[in-house]
């Protein structure tokens, strides 16, 4: 079997009939619903990151804002196509439909690069800012992006046959970054547990679950797109995958920022030993300045006014509540 045929699973142009129309309608509806979810968590994420002043936080906020703007344009184009150009949805072929949605494909490609960059930065920070993570991961991401531009950024149906190569390569890259980040957190948990004991592990297990679950959302959606590529269901799977590209990065940020933040081993052990720590590394590279002891005193005073019983002694912990942003 020739190599081109072996790696190309993009089908040849097929007629679009009214039988396909329900799948198109459902895809547009799901895209709109997921955009509503995106809007809610975007507002939460802006609320979390806006007060932050550090350079990395500002960069993340800027990327998330750009992704949301692109997602808004993407959804607007979908409904414009659905309501104003219905002749593309029936009576043509899959090739004419792809040409009609070509701007949406370009937007998805840009959003995907931004989302992958945020995942790479998160992994870079969790691994104590080791530059080898940034260099290797960045080089692979650039190579994958070039393949994406060639396959997705063209109207040539022949070149689009290689879009599966881009999807598979990007899927493997995301899975590798997720495994690296989760593995580092496991190592942090084991090292810190030598100081405070095994009771700390459940909190790290929660963090790993959040990370892996969010990564698997994208992984599963990408696998579904590839598996359903020769069926009408691919329209639904693609709509979900495109929206999840923008949702997953900020979903991790919001989940962790509203829950518990995670420190690296050095800062965790230092804090447990009573030393001063000035930063805490949150799971999705939200690096925030730690509250001073005055803030903790205010919180204790507020708690004493609300309850009659005296506040129990504060127990040392490897995490800090970040629900009050």
Buried (B, 14 or more C-beta within 10 A) or exposed (E): EEEEEEBBBBEEEEEBEEEBBEBBEBBBEBBBEBBEEBEEBBEBBBEBBEEBEBEBBEBBBEBBBEBBEBBBEBBEBBEEBBEEEEEBBBEBBBBEBBBBBBEBBBBBBBBBBBBBBBBBBBBBBBBEEEEEBBEEBBEBBEEBBEBBBBBBBBEEBEBBBBBBBBBBBBBBBBBEBBBBBBEBBBBBBBBBBEBBEEEBBEBBEBBBEBBBEBBBBBBBBBBBBBEBBEEBBBBBBBBBBBBBBBBBBBBBBBBBBBBBBBBBBEBBBBBBEEEEBEEBBBBBBBBBEBBEEEEEEEBEEEEEEEEEEEEEEEEEBBBBEBEEB
